[in-house]
Amino acid sequence: MTSGVEFFNWKLSPANPVTVMDIRYGILKKIRQPDIHSAIHLGMIRQGWNRGRFGRDELCFSAGEIYLTSPWEPHQTIESGGAALLLVTLDIVS
């Protein structure tokens, strides 16, 4: 595991393999600690923008764009400009 990366347990199971969250960041300038887990994220930016780090890449997504986070890929939110996003988390490992 990469130093400074926190393991996050979504507590998903074969009986409950998916969670859907409606997230609203507002204006965010504080860098969140990176995390890692066995689940996949499918994020859909509904308004504003969100900048994050995925592995070694830093990417910015705007309203209407979609991103995918792979299992065991370190990722973090760096900054947000009023982002509202729908986050679907699916654990295919369980």
N, C-alpha and C positions, 0 to 999 in steps of 0.2 A: 504494500500500500504506500502511496506517495505521502511524504511528510506533510502535515498540515491539512490533510484531507480527512473529513469526518465520515464514518460509516453511518448510513441512515437506514433503518428498518421500517419499511412501509407496512409491515405486518399483513402482507397479502398472502393468500393461500389458494389451493385449487378450488375451494368453495367460494372464495372471495378474491378473484385474481385482478380486479380492476377498481380503481378509484378515479373519480372525476371531481376536479376542484375549479371553482371560479375565483381567480386571484386578482386582486387590485393592489398594485404597488404604490400608486401615486408617484410623487417625485422621490426617488431613492438615489442617494449618493454614497451611502455606506456600503462598502463591499462585504457581501455575505461570505462566510467561510465555505470553501468548496466541499461538496459531499460526493459520495459514491454509494451505489447500491446495485442489487441484481435486477431491478425493474427498468423498464423502458419508459421514457417520457415522450409524449407527443404534445407539444405546446402550440397553441393557436393564438396569436396576438390579435385581439379584437379591437383595441384602440391604443394610441400612444406608441411607444417603442420600448424595447428592453435590450440591454447589452449584457452579454455574458461570455464566460470562458468555458470552452468545451475541449477538454484535453489541453493541448497547447494553443489552440486557435481562439481568437477573440472575435465574436460576431455580434452584429446588431440586427435586430428584427423589428419591423414596423407592422402597423395594422394590416391585416390581410395575409401575413406571412406565417408559415408553419415551420417548426424545428423538431428534430428527433434527437433524443439522447440515448446512446447505446447502453446496455448493461455494463457495469463496472467502469464507465467513463467518468472521470472526475469532471465536475461541472459546477459553476457558480454564477449567480447574478452579480454583476459589477455596478450597473447603473440602470435607472429606469426613468423614462419621461412620461409619467402618467399611464403606465401600461395596465391594461386589463387583459387577462389571458385565461383561456380555458386550458387546464392541464390534465391530460389523461395519463394515468400511470398504470402500467400493465406488467405483471410479473409472469414471465414465461418459463422461469426456472423451476418454480415450485411444482 
